[in-house]
Amino acid sequence: MKKRLSHIVVLIALLVTAASCSNYQKLLKSNDVQQKYAAAVKYYEKGDYYRASELLDAVTPLLTGTEQAEDALFYQANANYELGNYLLSETYFRNFYTTYPRSPKAEKAMFMYVKSAYNQSPDFEQDQASTLTAMESVQEFIQRYPESEHVAEANEILENLGRKLDQKAFDSAKLYYKIKYYKAAVVALTNFQREFPSSPFAEEAAYLKVESQYEYAKQSVPSKQEERYYEVVDYYQNFVDQYPESEFTRTAGQIYDNTLAELERIKKEKQNQANS
């Protein structure tokens, strides 16, 4: 008896689903704009964003100039955001707040445009052009709505995006160190320090600069070694002044001691040459 009831329940569910699909397909083919729009709103309110978006894609352009046009565009944008179609939601939200700048929903639409752009920002290893675009959108939102309830979240988004650029820049600079292009590493790490002074990677960058300069000096021709070892001393002193409790202090100290030994060697060689 229980099995039979279970089968009946499943059958009813399948029939309801089939009927629903049949009605949905009829709606898609219908030329009744108002009926389609009303159904789209119902699907949207139920959280069925796929069907809502399909119907809204069909009717929103046809509602231009009507009372429903504003809401239809917002629903269309948000449905695509909920579906993870961030490129589309970005476009629709931008269209909304530029078309209806005085709408009560304009602020929300612009913030959702920011979130759509943010969700398209790739991992830090990849090209960060879209990250820069997203950062610009956040800054524009904060400037336009400085008192918005979304400002705190917008600032958090900005920090997350900035962190990607930060790590991308550091990894690019560190790459020269890894492949033993020490002169290029010193230049890249110096640029990184200048552009990202508050970076969580700033400490490691300062240490790598000391080590890279030391290796660069070691590889230099004898006539250039003295001045390049003195630069190691400068970089080391800057490093310990900024990061006296650094995890790299011990290794940096060994490099410093080796550098002083090399400078003493060069000094003695010069004295011997002068005396001979």
SVG drawing of the C-alpha trace seen along z (x, -y; Angstrom):
<svg xmlns="http://www.w3.org/2000/svg" viewBox="-2 -62 108 64">
<polyline fill="none" stroke="black" stroke-width="0.4" points="0.0,0.0 2.8,-2.4 4.7,-1.6 1.5,-2.3 1.0,-5.7 4.6,-6.5 4.3,-5.7 1.1,-7.9 2.9,-10.8 5.8,-10.6 3.4,-10.3 1.5,-13.4 4.7,-15.3 5.8,-14.3 2.4,-15.3 2.6,-18.7 6.1,-19.3 5.1,-18.3 2.1,-20.6 4.3,-23.4 6.9,-22.9 4.1,-22.8 2.7,-26.1 6.1,-27.7 6.8,-26.7 3.4,-28.2 4.4,-31.4 7.7,-31.6 5.8,-31.3 3.1,-33.7 2.8,-37.2 1.0,-38.5 3.6,-40.8 1.6,-41.5 1.0,-37.8 4.6,-37.0 5.7,-39.8 3.3,-38.8 4.5,-35.2 8.2,-36.4 7.5,-38.3 5.9,-35.3 8.9,-33.0 11.2,-35.7 9.4,-36.0 9.6,-32.2 13.3,-32.2 13.1,-30.5 15.5,-33.0 16.2,-30.9 12.6,-31.0 12.2,-34.5 15.2,-35.7 14.1,-33.8 10.8,-35.6 12.3,-38.9 14.8,-38.7 11.8,-38.4 9.6,-41.1 11.8,-43.8 12.7,-45.4 9.0,-45.5 8.1,-47.3 10.2,-50.4 8.1,-53.5 5.6,-51.6 5.1,-51.7 6.6,-48.2 9.9,-49.0 11.8,-50.1 11.0,-47.1 11.4,-44.7 15.0,-45.9 15.8,-45.6 14.4,-42.1 16.2,-41.1 19.5,-42.4 19.1,-40.7 17.9,-37.4 21.0,-37.2 23.1,-38.1 21.5,-35.3 22.2,-32.9 25.9,-33.9 25.7,-35.5 27.8,-38.4 28.7,-39.9 25.0,-40.2 24.0,-41.5 26.8,-44.1 25.4,-45.3 21.8,-45.4 22.5,-47.1 24.6,-49.8 21.7,-50.3 19.4,-50.6 21.1,-53.3 22.0,-55.3 18.5,-55.1 16.8,-55.7 19.2,-57.8 16.4,-59.2 14.9,-55.8 14.8,-54.6 16.5,-51.5 19.4,-53.4 21.7,-53.2 21.1,-49.5 21.5,-48.9 24.9,-50.7 26.0,-48.7 25.0,-45.4 26.9,-46.6 29.9,-46.9 29.3,-43.3 28.9,-42.0 32.2,-43.5 33.8,-42.2 32.7,-38.7 34.4,-38.8 37.8,-39.7 40.0,-36.6 42.6,-35.0 45.7,-37.1 47.8,-34.9 45.8,-36.0 45.5,-39.3 44.1,-41.9 42.5,-44.4 39.0,-43.5 40.2,-43.9 41.2,-47.5 37.8,-48.1 36.0,-46.7 38.1,-49.0 37.1,-52.0 33.4,-51.0 33.7,-50.7 35.4,-54.2 32.7,-55.7 30.0,-54.2 31.5,-55.5 31.9,-58.9 28.3,-59.0 26.8,-57.5 29.1,-58.3 26.3,-57.7 25.1,-54.5 24.5,-51.5 26.6,-49.5 29.7,-51.7 31.3,-49.3 30.9,-46.3 32.1,-48.4 35.3,-49.2 35.8,-45.6 35.4,-44.7 38.0,-47.4 40.4,-46.0 40.0,-42.5 40.6,-43.7 43.6,-45.7 45.1,-42.6 45.0,-40.8 46.9,-43.6 49.3,-43.6 50.0,-39.9 50.3,-40.0 52.9,-42.8 54.8,-41.0 54.9,-37.7 56.0,-39.4 58.9,-41.1 59.8,-37.9 60.0,-36.0 63.2,-37.8 64.7,-36.7 63.6,-33.1 65.2,-33.0 68.3,-34.7 68.0,-37.9 69.2,-39.8 69.6,-43.3 66.1,-43.2 64.9,-41.8 66.3,-44.8 64.6,-47.2 61.2,-45.4 61.3,-45.0 62.1,-48.7 59.1,-49.6 56.9,-47.3 58.0,-49.0 57.2,-52.4 53.8,-51.4 52.6,-49.1 54.2,-50.5 51.5,-49.0 51.5,-45.6 51.6,-42.5 54.4,-41.4 56.5,-44.6 58.6,-43.0 59.6,-40.0 60.2,-42.4 62.6,-44.4 64.5,-41.3 64.6,-39.9 66.0,-43.3 68.9,-42.8 69.6,-39.3 69.2,-40.2 71.6,-43.1 74.1,-40.9 74.0,-38.2 74.2,-41.0 77.3,-42.4 78.9,-39.0 78.4,-38.4 79.7,-41.9 83.0,-42.6 85.7,-43.5 85.6,-47.2 81.9,-47.5 81.7,-45.2 82.6,-47.8 79.8,-50.3 77.3,-47.4 78.2,-45.9 77.8,-49.3 74.2,-49.3 73.7,-46.0 74.6,-47.7 72.1,-50.5 69.3,-48.1 70.1,-46.0 70.0,-49.0 66.7,-50.2 65.4,-46.6 66.3,-46.3 65.1,-49.8 61.6,-49.1 61.3,-45.5 63.4,-44.9 61.4,-41.8 61.3,-40.3 61.4,-36.6 64.1,-37.3 66.4,-39.2 68.8,-36.3 69.3,-35.5 69.6,-39.2 72.2,-39.5 74.3,-36.7 74.2,-38.5 75.2,-41.7 78.2,-40.0 79.2,-38.5 79.0,-41.9 81.2,-43.5 83.7,-40.7 83.7,-41.3 84.2,-45.0 87.1,-44.3 88.6,-42.0 88.3,-44.6 89.9,-47.2 92.9,-44.9 93.3,-44.2 93.4,-48.0 96.0,-48.5 98.1,-45.7 98.0,-47.1 98.9,-50.6 101.9,-49.1 103.2,-47.0"/>
</svg>
